[in-house]
Amino acid sequence: NPSFPHHPLPHPDLVTVADTDILLERRAAQALDSLMAAIGGWKEIVPVSGWRALEEQQAIWEDSLAENGLPFTQTYVAYPGHSEHQTGLAIDLGRRSASIDFIRPDFPYTGLCQTFRREMARYGLIQRYPAGKEITGIGHEPWHFRYVGQPHAAIMEARGLTLEEYIAWLREFPYESCRYQEKNAIVSFLPGASDGPTILKRDSDLPCTISGNNVDGFIITE
């Protein structure tokens, strides 16, 4: 969406998905393949669109503008340079059929597609743009899924949070004073320093990952 030009993107580590030429970031692809193996998903579900280069996103935007107009395009196509597809962490999926709409593939809330949704959080995946969540800046997209990892996907599912809402909610759990406990994980937020490098001092021996939230700080997962 042109009103959200805040997230420049690095180039991801890409691998192919399901013996196709569609690409995803390596961790996202591994999670998706594990989920599909568990539910037998590839027999009825096909990958439609994964990682996109800037040039491809630009072409999709311009083609949609010409064919569908600005309101439709702003609702269903991310502005070039700011699409989740350019991260390699997002994929559009469709129910297998003779004809699949590239922009809005059919992914119903029934059958194997719904089984995918029911199990996806266990594998670190979320439905990125649910209905009634205009805070994302994108309309309801039943076909668009995003890898966020664990325990984040499970927390977001349990609380009904979009990624935007989750990032905002995590600010309630500063690293040094309050940490959110989720089963075998602790999640907390470390604000970015405004006057130099952000330094994290850790006393714990717990395995830890640090992820910039691309807004104002870092998400610490132990």
Salt bridges, closest charged atoms under 4 A:
ASP13 OD2 - ARG26 NE 2.83
GLU25 OE2 - ARG27 NE 2.82
GLU84 OE2 - ARG128 NE 2.51
GLU84 OE1 - HIS144 NE2 3.04
GLU84 OE2 - ARG146 NH1 2.45
ASP92 OD2 - ARG52 NH2 3.43
ASP92 OD2 - HIS85 NE2 3.28
ASP92 OD1 - HIS144 ND1 3.07
ASP106 OD2 - ARG95 NH2 2.49
GLU119 OE2 - ARG118 NE 3.73
GLU119 OE1 - ARG122 NH1 2.69
GLU141 OE1 - HIS144 ND1 3.55
GLU164 OE2 - ARG128 NH2 2.80
GLU165 OE1 - LYS133 NZ 3.00
ASP216 OD2 - ARG171 NE 2.83
GLU222 OE1 - ARG179 NH1 2.76
GLU222 OE2 - ARG202 NH2 3.45
